[in-house]
Amino acid sequence: MLAYLPAMPMMNNIFLIGPMGAGKSTIGRHLATLFKKDFVDVDQELVKRTGADISLIFDVEGESGFRKRESAMIKELTGRDNIVLATGGGAILAEENRKLLRSRGYVVYLQADIDTLLERTQKDKSRPLLQNVDRRKTFEEMMAFREPLYIQESDIIIRTDQRPPATVAKEVAEKISRV
């Protein structure tokens, strides 16, 4: 009789966390190429499957409805093998998401200062939490709460400020290779 063995963590997965504008999607594509892995973006996958953009999901279902969809998507996607996954900036807010990320791959926090985040998102009209608000204040409030979670949940922390995405991806690859 075979004994039940719990699933082994899929440590060949790389999960990118950090605020919007940190470079998760762009750097994630570079990382996927370097490691010969599939790249998946949680937000893009939600849009593809629902046929609705993130702003519309927020408008119709509110942030809580969006977060439920996001958590279900993270549960499914982190169950895959050999991927680089770009999460949404608020994915770490749910304990369930944090547990899934920790147990199923390397978690990399892409860190950027608020000026960089503002610069990178200044023309972006698709981010619901940045519409019709004081963006600096919004980022300051989000980061005051989220930064400790990003740090706590990460295996690796990499600064992305004023750095080419390919350079950041190479640094992430080097650090993961040493783990």
C-alpha positions in Angstrom: 0.0 0.0 0.0 1.4 3.4 -1.0 1.5 6.1 1.7 0.2 9.5 0.8 3.0 12.0 0.2 2.2 15.7 0.2 2.9 17.5 -3.0 6.5 18.9 -3.2 6.8 22.6 -3.7 7.4 23.5 -7.3 10.6 25.4 -6.7 11.2 25.8 -10.4 8.5 28.5 -10.5 9.3 32.1 -10.0 6.7 34.5 -8.7 7.1 38.2 -9.0 5.5 40.5 -6.4 5.7 44.3 -6.0 3.6 47.4 -6.6 2.2 48.4 -9.9 4.9 50.0 -12.0 7.7 48.0 -10.4 8.3 46.1 -13.7 6.8 42.6 -12.9 5.4 42.0 -16.4 8.4 43.4 -18.4 11.0 41.8 -16.2 9.0 38.6 -16.0 9.1 38.2 -19.8 12.9 38.5 -19.7 13.2 36.0 -16.8 11.0 33.5 -18.7 13.3 33.7 -21.7 16.5 33.4 -19.5 15.1 30.3 -17.7 13.2 28.9 -20.7 9.9 29.0 -18.7 6.4 30.1 -19.7 5.5 33.6 -18.7 2.0 34.3 -17.2 0.6 37.6 -16.0 -2.3 37.2 -13.5 -4.1 40.4 -14.7 -3.7 39.5 -18.4 -5.0 36.0 -17.7 -8.0 37.5 -15.9 -8.7 39.8 -18.8 -8.4 37.0 -21.4 -10.7 34.6 -19.5 -13.4 37.1 -18.5 -13.4 39.2 -21.7 -13.4 42.3 -19.5 -10.6 44.6 -18.6 -9.5 45.1 -15.0 -11.2 48.5 -14.7 -14.5 47.0 -15.7 -14.2 44.2 -13.2 -13.5 46.8 -10.5 -16.5 48.9 -11.7 -18.9 46.0 -11.7 -17.7 43.9 -8.8 -15.7 46.3 -6.7 -12.2 45.7 -5.4 -13.4 42.7 -3.3 -14.9 41.0 -6.3 -11.7 41.6 -8.3 -9.6 40.2 -5.4 -11.7 37.0 -5.3 -11.1 36.5 -9.0 -7.4 37.3 -8.5 -7.1 34.7 -5.7 -8.8 32.0 -7.7 -6.5 32.7 -10.6 -3.4 32.6 -8.4 -4.5 29.3 -6.9 -4.8 27.9 -10.4 -1.7 29.4 -12.0 0.7 28.6 -9.1 -0.3 25.0 -9.5 1.4 25.0 -12.9 5.0 23.9 -13.3 8.0 25.8 -14.8 6.5 29.3 -15.0 7.4 32.9 -14.3 4.3 34.5 -12.8 3.7 38.3 -12.6 1.2 39.0 -9.8 -0.9 42.1 -9.4 0.4 44.6 -6.9 -2.3 43.7 -4.3 -2.0 40.0 -4.6 -0.1 39.8 -1.4 -3.0 41.3 0.6 -4.7 37.8 0.9 -3.1 35.3 3.2 -4.2 32.5 1.0 -2.2 34.0 -1.9 0.8 34.5 0.3 0.7 30.9 1.3 0.4 29.6 -2.2 3.2 31.8 -3.5 5.6 30.8 -0.6 4.9 27.1 -1.0 5.0 26.8 -4.8 8.1 28.7 -5.9 10.6 31.4 -5.4 9.1 34.8 -4.5 10.9 37.8 -5.9 10.0 41.3 -4.7 10.7 43.9 -7.4 11.2 47.0 -5.3 11.0 50.6 -6.7 10.7 53.9 -5.0 7.6 56.0 -5.3 9.1 58.5 -7.8 9.9 55.6 -10.1 6.4 54.1 -9.7 4.8 57.5 -10.4 6.9 58.0 -13.5 6.2 54.5 -14.8 2.4 54.8 -14.3 1.8 58.4 -15.1 0.2 57.8 -18.5 -1.5 54.6 -17.6 -5.3 55.0 -17.6 -6.0 51.3 -17.0 -5.2 51.0 -13.3 -8.4 51.4 -11.2 -6.7 52.3 -7.9 -4.9 55.3 -9.6 -7.8 56.9 -11.3 -9.0 60.4 -10.2 -6.8 60.4 -7.1 -3.6 62.0 -5.8 -1.3 59.2 -7.2 1.6 60.1 -4.9 -0.6 59.9 -1.8 -2.2 56.6 -3.1 1.2 55.0 -3.6 2.5 56.2 -0.2 -0.6 54.8 1.5 -0.4 51.5 -0.4 3.3 51.1 0.2 3.0 51.9 3.9 0.8 48.8 4.2 2.1 46.5 1.5 5.9 47.0 1.7 6.2 45.0 4.9 4.2 42.1 3.3 6.3 42.2 0.1 9.5 42.0 2.2 8.2 39.3 4.5 7.0 37.1 1.7 10.0 37.4 -0.6 13.0 35.1 -1.0 14.8 37.7 -3.0 14.5 41.5 -3.1 15.7 43.4 -6.2 15.7 47.1 -6.9 14.3 48.1 -10.3 14.7 51.9 -10.2 16.4 53.4 -13.3 17.6 50.0 -14.4 17.0 48.2 -17.7 14.6 45.2 -17.4 17.1 42.8 -18.9 19.7 43.8 -16.3 17.3 43.3 -13.5 16.2 39.9 -14.9 19.9 38.8 -15.1 20.4 39.8 -11.5 17.3 37.8 -10.4 18.6 34.8 -12.4 22.0 35.0 -10.8 20.5 35.2 -7.3 18.1 32.3 -7.9 20.9 30.2 -9.3 22.8 30.6 -6.0 19.8 29.5 -3.9 
